[in-house]
Amino acid sequence: MFATQDTPTEWIEDSGHRVIRLSEEPGSSSLYFNFNAYTPEGDFLVISTPTGISKVNLSSFELSPVINIAEPFTLLFVGKKYRRAYYRLNETETVYWVDLDTNETRVITKKPLGDIQTINCDETYLAGVEVDPTYHSEILDIFNNRDPKTDQFVYEANWSDGTPMSYADAKEVRLNQRLEAKVPMVLFLIDVETGERRDIYKSTDWLNHLLFSPTAPTLLMLCHEGPWHQVDRLWLLDIGHREIIPKKIHERMMNMEIAGHEWFSNDGKMVWYDLQTPRGQVFWLAGYEISTGKRYRYHLERDEWSVHFHSSPDNKLFCGDGGDKDMVAHAQNGKYLYVFKPQRIPDVAGIQSPDPSNLVIPGYLANEKLVDLNDHDYKLEPNANFTPDGKYLIFRSNFKGGKTHVYAVEVTKR
């Protein structure tokens, strides 16, 4: 821990890896772990600051403002085709893009839209979800109240004797109440050019975490939200089909099995996700190959479990942002930023199991600790991911003095 309250700009961790603070204003933040924050050419990272949107040159680490925004806003994501960042003004729900080179802005739509969550790879459609505006429930109020310091909903609940629950237990209770409410929802598309909205799928399942494929413009992933052991979370659908029928991509095999925090590989061929069999006991990083249905499972230890995992652009490494003892793994020494190298389990004496092509491909993850996060408060999720060149992990943290900043750590040791 540093003696000063000012966060240092650069240092070498005990692990031998260099860490660089990229942001200047406390309260700056990087995006959610599976949202794209990089320009198509991979030369800039886009972050939000208390005063607007800024970009970081990934060669020089120079920070420069893109646009100042005087009212509450949300940085949504960066497009995969054009050098644009997308953002929403929270009070009016007006959605814009801003050109990251010229700083030109354009309104996409001014209509109230619900929650826009993703953009497809050719930047023709935004996708989002909306609760039926005629539906009213007290439980929905909880999910309209975010803590600006942690970007988390404010989960509070009491036991029957009036004793306050832990944050983790209160979260499970509130998620379950929201799930059981069976709130009518709609999944919609917004044409980026015209602003026209098209509703494509309705459900009383809790639709959330939309994510378009990075390479296939009509392939959309979504989750059924709620306590993970109560829902089938992972689904794919094709918005190009006349009839929208989501396809479940993970089948539960045991009681209390959970799967989630899913993402696409950089080439769009794989969906990866956190798998626990059962919850909080046996930990895997699981993969589903979209074209073949082939499945992979890499085992990891309790202290290696991470709030979120991600994969490198060349698909050779994974990263994880660790977790504290109150989270699902109850790790005793897990507050680290990790890089993992997948290791396959070889056949014994070169002799394969019968019909191996239809079996899960097993392995384990060999870890390296990059950054010590023991003084990080995990109510703020670090959301680590790789830069497009694979040389750095980008993450956010409130360590080194308690102020939230955006950081980069070198994957290769100095």
Sequence and secondary structure as in RCSB ss.txt:
>XXXX:A:sequence
MFATQDTPTEWIEDSGHRVIRLSEEPGSSSLYFNFNAYTPEGDFLVISTPTGISKVNLSSFELSPVINIAEPFTL
LFVGKKYRRAYYRLNETETVYWVDLDTNETRVITKKPLGDIQTINCDETYLAGVEVDPTYHSEILDIFNNRDPKT
DQFVYEANWSDGTPMSYADAKEVRLNQRLEAKVPMVLFLIDVETGERRDIYKSTDWLNHLLFSPTAPTLLMLCHE
GPWHQVDRLWLLDIGHREIIPKKIHERMMNMEIAGHEWFSNDGKMVWYDLQTPRGQVFWLAGYEISTGKRYRYHL
ERDEWSVHFHSSPDNKLFCGDGGDKDMVAHAQNGKYLYVFKPQRIPDVAGIQSPDPSNLVIPGYLANEKLVDLND
HDYKLEPNANFTPDGKYLIFRSNFKGGKTHVYAVEVTKR
>XXXX:A:secstr
  SSSS  SEEE TTS EEEE  SSTT B   TTS  B TTS EEEEEETTEEEEEETTT  EEEEEE  S EEE
EEE SSSSEEEEEETTT  EEEEETTT  EEEEE S  SEEEEE TTSSEEEEEEE TT   HHHHHTT EETTT
TEE    B TTS B  HHHHHHHHHHHHHHTT  EEEEEEETTT  EEEEEEESS EEEEEE SS TTEEEEEE 
S GGGS  EEEEETTSSS   EE     STT EEEEEEE TTSSEEEEEEESSTTTSEEEEEEETTT  EEEEEE
 GGG  S EEE TTSS EEE    TTSTT  SS  EEEEEEEEE   BTTB  SSGGGS EEEEEEEEEEEE TT
  TTS    EE TTSSEEEEEE TTTS  EEEEEESS  
